[in-house]
Amino acid sequence: MTPRLLLVVTALASGCASGRAGPAATATPAPPSTPTTPPPPPAAPASASVHYGPGALRYLVHRQLNIQQTLGDQVQAQSLGARIFVTMAITGPADSVGYPTTFSIDSIVADSGTPAPIADNIVKVRKLVFAGRVARRGEFVNAAPSDSALAQSVAQLLGNFRDFLPRLPADGVKPGATWTDTVETTQKGGDATSSRRATIHATATAWERAGVSGLRVETSQSYHVTGSGKNAGQPYELSGEGTATGTAFLAADGRYMAGEVRDSTALTIRLPVQGVSVPVVQVARTAVSVLP
């Protein structure tokens, strides 16, 4: 069993959620400074519905992954982390799919403790752009990266932004609203393919003014994931279950102001050639904040 198997699992298990070397860059990544609090968003009447729409914001996304796998009496563990500086720009008008949208990666700064080979790949990512559409409910669909090889090299931490925005009802959301969605996603990349089926429960609680201002949306989900592919030329299959909880804040004009998600997955990887099964536990934590 090689450490690389940990990265395969990460890409499969997280790539369908949120969501997972390019040419070297000589520029120094932006420092992971603590963002200042942006101006409070405009207030909204209680009867108003919040919808996504055109706008542009720059975010700091801090993503941390902890992965543990067991083979016989040996336990392997790995921690990955990075601060991702990204600008999301939604333009109009919308077409039948949604609003034209881009996610532009300004830089990625690896956390201390991230293995050197992975950290070296992470800091090379600059000016990577994902172009697609934001649908009315918030999914980022039809995404195409400006450099597919570079995007794949950091898929473990970056994902594809499909679920970056909180998922909302098609007609918008008001305080007190509750809703449930069943979402199925499939991701393919390199020698790996995975599918995920999630049931998501959400509640919009109330407008908050202390700390981060906005409409508070709380979510919980359970999901089943399956996948297959090759690791170092050897085939594998995986399946497992997971849960996730999250909190997001939305401004009255639909801007996504902040959010946190904790995702835990228990997987079993089967290696048919070797005739063994490997249990893997992955915990992902993501925090999103607006930069000035």
C-alpha positions as CSV (number, residue, x, y, z in Angstrom):
1,M,0.0,0.0,0.0
2,T,1.5,3.3,-1.0
3,P,0.8,6.8,0.4
4,R,-0.5,7.8,-3.0
5,L,-3.6,5.7,-2.3
6,L,-4.5,8.4,0.3
7,L,-4.6,11.0,-2.4
8,V,-6.8,8.9,-4.7
9,V,-9.3,8.5,-1.9
10,T,-9.3,12.2,-1.2
11,A,-9.9,13.1,-4.8
12,L,-12.8,10.7,-5.1
13,A,-14.5,11.3,-1.8
14,S,-14.3,15.1,-1.9
15,G,-14.3,15.8,-5.6
16,C,-18.0,15.1,-6.0
17,A,-18.8,17.3,-3.0
18,S,-18.1,20.8,-2.7
19,G,-15.7,18.1,-4.5
20,R,-9.7,16.7,-4.5
21,A,2.0,19.1,-11.3
22,G,1.6,22.1,-13.4
23,P,4.4,24.4,-14.6
24,A,6.4,26.2,-12.0
25,A,5.6,29.8,-11.1
26,T,8.3,32.2,-9.9
27,A,5.9,34.6,-8.1
28,T,5.4,34.3,-4.4
29,P,1.9,33.2,-3.3
30,A,-0.2,35.8,-1.3
31,P,0.4,35.5,2.4
32,P,-2.3,33.8,4.4
33,S,-3.3,36.9,6.3
34,T,-6.4,37.2,8.4
35,P,-9.1,38.9,6.4
36,T,-10.8,42.0,7.7
37,T,-14.5,42.0,8.1
38,P,-16.3,43.4,5.0
39,P,-19.0,46.1,5.3
40,P,-22.3,44.7,6.5
41,P,-24.7,43.7,3.7
42,P,-27.9,45.6,3.3
43,A,-30.8,44.5,5.5
44,A,-33.9,42.9,3.9
45,P,-37.5,42.8,4.9
46,A,-38.7,39.6,6.4
47,S,-40.9,38.9,3.4
48,A,-38.0,39.1,0.8
49,S,-36.6,36.0,-0.8
50,V,-32.8,35.7,-1.2
51,H,-31.7,34.7,-4.8
52,Y,-28.3,34.4,-6.4
53,G,-27.5,36.9,-9.0
54,P,-24.7,38.9,-10.7
55,G,-21.8,40.1,-8.6
56,A,-18.1,39.6,-7.8
57,L,-16.4,38.8,-4.5
58,R,-12.9,37.6,-3.5
59,Y,-12.8,34.8,-0.9
60,L,-10.3,33.0,1.4
61,V,-11.2,29.3,1.4
62,H,-9.3,27.3,4.1
63,R,-9.6,23.6,3.4
64,Q,-8.1,20.9,5.7
65,L,-8.1,17.1,5.1
66,N,-7.2,14.4,7.5
67,I,-7.0,10.9,6.1
68,Q,-6.3,7.6,7.9
69,Q,-6.1,4.1,6.3
70,T,-5.4,0.7,7.9
71,L,-3.7,-2.2,6.3
72,G,-3.3,-5.2,8.6
73,D,-1.7,-3.9,11.8
74,Q,-0.3,-0.8,10.1
75,V,-2.1,2.6,10.2
76,Q,-1.1,5.3,7.8
77,A,-2.3,8.9,8.4
78,Q,-1.8,12.1,6.4
79,S,-3.0,15.7,6.8
80,L,-3.3,18.2,4.0
81,G,-4.3,21.8,4.2
82,A,-4.3,25.0,2.1
83,R,-5.6,28.5,2.0
84,I,-7.1,29.2,-1.4
85,F,-7.5,32.8,-2.6
86,V,-10.2,32.8,-5.2
87,T,-12.4,35.4,-7.0
88,M,-16.0,34.4,-8.0
89,A,-17.6,36.6,-10.7
90,I,-21.2,36.1,-11.7
91,T,-22.4,38.0,-14.7
92,G,-25.8,38.4,-16.5
93,P,-28.1,37.9,-18.1
94,A,-28.7,34.3,-17.2
95,D,-29.4,31.8,-20.0
96,S,-31.5,28.6,-19.7
97,V,-28.7,26.9,-17.6
98,G,-27.8,29.8,-15.3
99,Y,-25.6,32.8,-14.9
100,P,-22.2,32.8,-16.6
101,T,-19.6,32.5,-13.8
102,T,-15.9,32.2,-13.3
103,F,-13.8,31.1,-10.3
104,S,-10.3,32.5,-10.6
105,I,-7.6,31.1,-8.4
106,D,-5.2,33.9,-7.4
107,S,-2.9,31.7,-5.3
108,I,-2.9,28.7,-3.0
109,V,-0.8,28.6,0.2
110,A,-0.1,25.2,1.7
111,D,-0.5,24.8,5.5
112,S,2.6,23.9,7.5
113,G,2.8,20.1,7.9
114,T,1.5,19.4,4.4
115,P,3.9,16.8,2.7
116,A,6.5,18.6,0.6
117,P,5.6,17.0,-2.8
118,I,2.0,18.0,-2.3
119,A,2.8,21.5,-1.0
120,D,5.2,22.0,-4.0
121,N,2.3,21.3,-6.4
122,I,-0.1,23.5,-4.5
123,V,2.0,26.7,-4.5
124,K,2.4,26.4,-8.3
125,V,-1.3,27.1,-8.9
126,R,-1.9,30.7,-10.0
127,K,-4.3,32.1,-12.5
128,L,-6.2,28.9,-12.9
129,V,-9.8,29.7,-14.0
130,F,-13.0,27.6,-13.9
131,A,-15.7,28.8,-16.3
132,G,-19.3,27.6,-16.2
133,R,-22.8,28.5,-15.0
134,V,-24.4,29.1,-11.6
135,A,-27.9,27.6,-11.7
136,R,-30.8,29.2,-9.9
137,R,-30.3,26.8,-6.9
138,G,-26.6,27.6,-6.6
139,E,-24.9,24.7,-8.3
140,F,-21.8,25.6,-10.4
141,V,-22.3,23.4,-13.6
142,N,-20.7,22.9,-17.0
143,A,-17.4,23.8,-15.3
144,A,-14.3,23.8,-17.5
145,P,-10.8,24.6,-16.1
146,S,-8.4,26.8,-18.1
147,D,-5.7,24.1,-17.5
148,S,-7.1,20.6,-16.9
149,A,-3.8,19.0,-15.9
150,L,-3.1,21.7,-13.4
151,A,-6.7,21.4,-12.0
152,Q,-6.3,17.7,-11.7
153,S,-3.0,18.0,-9.8
154,V,-4.8,19.9,-6.9
155,A,-8.2,18.2,-7.1
156,Q,-7.7,16.8,-3.6
157,L,-8.0,20.2,-2.1
158,L,-9.5,22.4,-4.7
159,G,-12.4,20.3,-6.1
160,N,-14.4,21.8,-8.9
161,F,-16.5,24.4,-7.0
162,R,-19.8,22.6,-7.9
163,D,-21.1,23.0,-4.3
164,F,-19.2,26.2,-3.4
165,L,-22.5,28.1,-3.0
166,P,-25.1,26.8,-0.6
167,R,-27.9,25.0,-2.4
168,L,-31.2,27.0,-2.2
169,P,-34.8,26.4,-3.3
170,A,-35.5,27.4,-6.9
171,D,-37.7,30.3,-5.9
172,G,-35.2,31.6,-3.3
173,V,-35.2,31.4,0.5
174,K,-36.7,33.3,3.4
175,P,-36.2,33.1,7.1
176,G,-37.9,30.1,8.6
177,A,-37.9,28.1,5.3
178,T,-36.9,24.4,5.4
179,W,-36.2,22.1,2.5
180,T,-34.8,18.7,1.5
181,D,-32.9,17.8,-1.7
182,T,-31.6,14.6,-3.1
183,V,-28.5,15.3,-5.2
184,E,-26.6,12.9,-7.4
185,T,-23.2,13.8,-8.8
186,T,-20.5,12.0,-10.8
187,Q,-16.9,13.0,-11.3
188,K,-14.3,11.6,-13.7
189,G,-10.6,12.5,-13.8
190,G,-7.5,10.6,-14.9
191,D,-7.9,7.0,-14.1
192,A,-10.7,7.5,-11.5
193,T,-14.5,7.8,-11.5
194,S,-16.8,8.3,-8.5
195,S,-20.5,8.9,-7.9
196,R,-22.2,10.4,-4.9
197,R,-25.8,10.4,-3.8
198,A,-26.7,12.8,-1.0
199,T,-29.8,13.7,0.9
200,I,-29.6,17.3,2.2
201,H,-31.7,18.9,4.8
202,A,-31.6,22.7,5.2
203,T,-33.1,25.4,7.3
204,A,-32.9,29.2,7.0
205,T,-33.1,30.4,10.6
206,A,-33.0,34.2,10.8
207,W,-31.2,37.4,9.8
208,E,-28.1,37.9,12.0
209,R,-26.3,41.2,12.6
210,A,-23.6,40.2,15.2
211,G,-20.4,38.9,13.8
212,V,-21.1,37.9,10.2
213,S,-24.2,39.6,8.9
214,G,-26.7,37.8,6.7
215,L,-29.4,35.1,6.5
216,R,-28.1,32.0,8.4
217,V,-28.6,28.8,6.5
218,E,-27.9,25.5,8.4
219,T,-27.5,22.2,6.5
220,S,-27.0,18.5,7.3
221,Q,-26.6,15.7,4.9
222,S,-25.9,12.0,4.6
223,Y,-24.5,10.4,1.4
224,H,-23.2,7.2,-0.2
225,V,-20.2,7.2,-2.5
226,T,-18.8,4.6,-4.9
227,G,-15.9,4.7,-7.2
228,S,-13.2,2.8,-9.2
229,G,-10.0,3.5,-10.9
230,K,-6.3,2.7,-10.9
231,N,-3.6,3.5,-8.4
232,A,0.0,3.1,-9.6
233,G,-1.4,1.0,-12.4
234,Q,-3.4,-1.4,-10.1
235,P,-7.2,-1.4,-10.2
236,Y,-9.3,-0.6,-7.1
237,E,-12.9,-0.1,-6.1
238,L,-14.3,1.9,-3.3
239,S,-17.6,2.4,-1.5
240,G,-18.6,4.2,1.7
241,E,-20.9,6.4,3.7
242,G,-20.6,9.9,5.0
243,T,-22.2,12.8,6.8
244,A,-21.7,16.6,6.6
245,T,-22.9,19.6,8.5
246,G,-22.6,23.2,7.5
247,T,-23.5,26.8,8.2
248,A,-23.6,29.7,5.7
249,F,-24.5,33.4,5.7
250,L,-26.2,35.0,2.7
251,A,-26.7,38.8,2.2
252,A,-30.1,40.2,1.2
253,D,-28.8,40.7,-2.4
254,G,-27.7,37.0,-2.7
255,R,-24.0,37.4,-1.9
256,Y,-22.4,34.5,-0.1
257,M,-20.7,36.1,2.9
258,A,-19.2,33.2,4.9
259,G,-19.6,29.5,5.6
260,E,-18.2,26.4,7.4
261,V,-18.6,22.7,6.5
262,R,-17.4,19.6,8.3
263,D,-17.5,16.4,6.3
264,S,-16.7,12.9,7.5
265,T,-16.5,9.8,5.3
266,A,-15.8,6.1,6.1
267,L,-14.7,4.2,3.0
268,T,-13.6,0.7,2.1
269,I,-11.1,0.3,-0.8
270,R,-10.9,-3.1,-2.4
271,L,-7.8,-4.1,-4.3
272,P,-8.8,-7.1,-6.4
273,V,-5.3,-8.0,-7.6
274,Q,-3.9,-8.1,-4.1
275,G,-7.2,-9.6,-2.7
276,V,-7.4,-7.1,0.2
277,S,-9.7,-4.4,1.5
278,V,-8.5,-1.3,3.2
279,P,-10.7,0.8,5.6
280,V,-10.2,4.6,5.2
281,V,-11.6,7.4,7.3
282,Q,-11.5,11.0,5.9
283,V,-12.4,14.2,7.7
284,A,-12.6,17.4,5.7
285,R,-13.1,20.9,7.2
286,T,-13.7,24.0,5.0
287,A,-14.1,27.6,6.1
288,V,-15.0,30.4,3.7
289,S,-14.7,34.1,4.3
290,V,-15.0,37.2,2.2
291,L,-11.8,39.3,1.6
292,P,-11.9,43.1,1.3
